[in-house]
Amino acid sequence: MNDNEIIERLGGVSAISSYFGMDYQRVFNWKKRGIPKAIKVDYPDIFMPQSLEEITPLQAHNQEPA
């Protein structure tokens, strides 16, 4: 599994940037450069799963539940 697969399984750049309150361009750059090691270490449950099946899409903190 690579970082692009993780990003897509989490819901894409927009979902990740909204969830963490990060700039869209910053997260978009991860698709080319990879997810920074510091981010992976800070959020291992999200960015270092054992398998792709463990990943569930992120919901932005400010979104109302469906």
C-alpha positions as CSV (number, residue, x, y, z in Angstrom):
1,M,0.0,0.0,0.0
2,N,1.3,3.4,-0.8
3,D,0.5,6.9,0.4
4,N,-1.7,7.7,-2.6
5,E,-3.9,4.7,-1.8
6,I,-4.2,5.8,1.8
7,I,-5.1,9.3,0.8
8,E,-7.8,8.0,-1.6
9,R,-9.2,5.6,0.9
10,L,-9.5,8.4,3.5
11,G,-11.7,10.3,1.1
12,G,-9.1,12.2,-0.9
13,V,-7.2,15.5,-0.4
14,S,-10.3,17.5,0.4
15,A,-11.5,15.2,3.1
16,I,-8.1,15.1,4.8
17,S,-7.5,18.8,4.6
18,S,-11.0,19.5,6.0
19,Y,-10.7,16.9,8.8
20,F,-7.3,18.2,10.0
21,G,-7.9,21.9,9.2
22,M,-4.9,22.0,6.8
23,D,-4.5,23.9,3.6
24,Y,-5.7,21.9,0.6
25,Q,-2.4,22.5,-1.3
26,R,-0.4,21.1,1.6
27,V,-2.2,17.8,1.6
28,F,-2.3,17.7,-2.2
29,N,1.5,17.8,-2.2
30,W,1.5,14.6,-0.2
31,K,0.3,12.8,-3.4
32,K,3.7,13.5,-5.0
33,R,6.0,13.8,-2.0
34,G,4.4,11.3,0.3
35,I,2.7,11.8,3.6
36,P,5.3,13.4,6.0
37,K,6.7,11.0,8.6
38,A,5.8,13.4,11.4
39,I,2.2,13.3,10.3
40,K,2.2,9.5,10.2
41,V,3.8,9.3,13.7
42,D,1.3,11.8,15.1
43,Y,-1.7,9.9,13.7
44,P,-0.7,6.3,13.3
45,D,-4.2,5.0,13.5
46,I,-5.1,7.0,10.4
47,F,-2.0,7.0,8.3
48,M,-0.3,3.7,9.2
49,P,-2.9,1.0,8.9
50,Q,-2.0,-2.7,8.7
51,S,-4.2,-3.1,5.6
52,L,-6.3,-0.9,3.2
53,E,-9.4,-2.6,4.6
54,E,-8.8,-0.9,8.0
55,I,-9.1,2.6,6.5
56,T,-12.4,4.4,6.7
57,P,-13.2,7.7,5.0
58,L,-12.7,10.8,7.2
59,Q,-15.6,13.1,8.0
60,A,-14.8,16.8,8.4
61,H,-15.2,17.9,12.1
62,N,-17.6,20.7,11.1
63,Q,-19.9,18.5,9.0
64,E,-23.3,17.5,10.2
65,P,-23.9,13.8,10.4
66,A,-26.0,12.4,7.5
